[in-house]
Amino acid sequence: MTPPATAAERGDTEFADRAAPARAGTRSARGALHKGQQTRAAILDAALGLASHMGLEGLSIGALAELMQMSKSGVFAHFGSREELQISVIREYHRRFEDEVFFPAVREARGLPRLAALFERWVRRVSMEIDSGCIYISGAVEFDDRPGPVRDALAAMVQAWHAALERAIRIAIEEAHLRPDTDAQQMLFEVHGLILALHHDARFLRMPGALDRARAGFARLVAHYATAKGRRADRVAVAQP
């Protein structure tokens, strides 16, 4: 069973559906890439590495051509413009994010086990990006006041992820794992705040223990909203290997 089918069968299609443009032209070509597609994939991988360290604004056709030992016209032929290159990088980052965070987590049981898995996998992702950076976060800083297609693409990816998290929270309410009066949007705001604080303290301040503090914050947040049934489900999920 492929991850997209699993998500669809469980009714959690918001993230996958809203992110569909991000996957177009990347997922379907796996395993059977032609030479041109292989070259484009290699350029995109290099561009993602550059953007992770230098930001989306640090991307340029010239810098990428030098890194790939290609001509500028060769790189340009695959993307057409710097703007399209930036948008392609955003989409590729999002595709990898959903493969590492979203799809594995939605295999977990509905309710708190799934919500906890989404948060834990997000934390692990941030922990691996301490020396590079999160394009969702760095891109928001770069493009928060710069309207245009790049900002729109980035905002769409972040909004899709937020919709998936909010849906997970609402499912936990439906499963009676969280109190019926739980404000899903407020809980989402607080969960996202934990991730932003983690990224800031771990990457910028290099503070030891930031990962543990983020996990402790999530546990405290869940405890505030959880029902007795939810606490039992959460304990079972934590006890699983």
VENMO-V650172 format. One record per backbone hydrogen bond with DSSP energy under -0.5 kcal/mol. NH is the residue of the N-H (numbers start at 1). CO is the residue of the C=O. E is the energy in kcal/mol with one decimal. If there is no record, write none. Layout:
# VENMO-V650172
{{NH,CO,E} {NH,CO,E}}
This chain:
# VENMO-V650172
{{6,2,-2.0} {7,3,-2.3} {8,4,-2.3} {9,5,-2.9} {10,6,-1.6} {11,8,-1.3} {12,7,-2.1} {13,11,-0.9} {17,13,-3.6} {18,14,-2.8} {19,15,-1.5} {20,17,-1.2} {22,19,-1.4} {23,19,-1.0} {23,20,-1.0} {24,20,-1.2} {26,23,-2.1} {27,23,-1.9} {30,27,-1.3} {32,29,-1.6} {38,34,-2.7} {39,35,-2.5} {40,36,-2.3} {41,37,-2.5} {42,38,-2.2} {43,39,-2.5} {44,40,-2.7} {45,41,-2.2} {46,42,-2.1} {47,43,-2.7} {48,44,-2.3} {49,45,-1.8} {50,46,-2.2} {51,47,-2.8} {52,48,-2.1} {53,49,-1.2} {54,50,-3.1} {55,51,-2.1} {58,55,-0.9} {59,56,-1.3} {64,60,-2.1} {65,61,-2.4} {66,62,-2.3} {67,63,-2.1} {68,64,-2.5} {69,65,-0.7} {69,66,-0.5} {70,65,-2.8} {75,71,-1.8} {76,72,-2.9} {77,73,-1.9} {78,74,-0.5} {78,75,-1.3} {79,75,-0.9} {79,76,-0.6} {80,76,-3.4} {85,81,-1.8} {86,82,-2.4} {87,83,-2.3} {88,84,-2.4} {89,85,-2.1} {90,86,-2.1} {91,87,-2.3} {92,88,-2.3} {93,89,-2.6} {94,90,-2.2} {95,91,-2.3} {96,92,-2.2} {97,93,-2.2} {98,94,-2.6} {99,95,-1.9} {100,96,-2.0} {101,97,-2.8} {102,97,-0.7} {103,98,-2.6} {105,101,-1.2} {106,102,-2.0} {107,104,-1.0} {108,105,-1.9} {114,109,-1.1} {115,111,-2.3} {116,112,-3.3} {117,113,-1.7} {118,114,-2.4} {119,115,-2.1} {120,116,-2.7} {121,117,-2.5} {122,118,-1.6} {123,119,-2.6} {124,120,-2.4} {125,121,-2.0} {126,122,-2.3} {127,123,-2.5} {128,124,-1.5} {129,125,-0.7} {129,126,-1.0} {130,127,-0.6} {132,129,-0.8} {133,129,-0.5} {135,133,-0.6} {138,134,-3.1} {139,135,-2.1} {140,136,-1.1} {141,137,-1.6} {142,138,-2.0} {143,139,-2.6} {144,140,-1.0} {146,143,-1.4} {152,148,-2.4} {153,149,-2.4} {154,150,-2.4} {155,151,-2.9} {156,152,-2.2} {157,153,-1.7} {158,154,-2.2} {159,155,-2.7} {160,156,-1.9} {161,157,-1.9} {162,158,-2.5} {163,159,-2.3} {164,160,-1.8} {165,161,-2.2} {166,162,-2.8} {167,163,-2.3} {168,164,-2.1} {169,165,-2.2} {170,166,-2.5} {171,167,-2.4} {172,168,-1.9} {173,169,-1.6} {174,170,-2.4} {175,171,-2.4} {176,173,-1.6} {177,172,-2.7} {178,172,-1.4} {179,225,-2.8} {182,179,-1.9} {184,182,-1.0} {187,183,-2.5} {188,184,-2.4} {189,185,-2.2} {190,186,-2.1} {191,187,-2.5} {192,188,-2.7} {193,189,-2.0} {194,190,-1.7} {195,191,-1.6} {196,192,-2.4} {197,193,-2.4} {198,194,-2.4} {199,195,-2.7} {200,196,-2.3} {201,197,-2.8} {202,198,-2.9} {203,199,-2.2} {204,199,-0.7} {204,200,-1.4} {205,200,-1.8} {207,201,-3.0} {210,207,-1.1} {213,209,-2.1} {214,210,-2.1} {215,211,-2.2} {216,212,-2.4} {217,213,-2.4} {218,214,-2.1} {219,215,-2.4} {220,216,-2.2} {221,217,-2.1} {222,218,-2.8} {223,219,-2.3} {224,220,-1.5} {225,221,-1.2} {226,222,-2.5} {227,177,-1.9} {231,227,-2.4} {232,228,-1.8} {233,229,-2.2} {234,230,-2.6} {235,231,-2.0} {236,232,-2.0} {237,233,-2.1} {238,234,-2.3} {239,235,-1.9} {240,236,-1.0} {240,237,-0.5}}
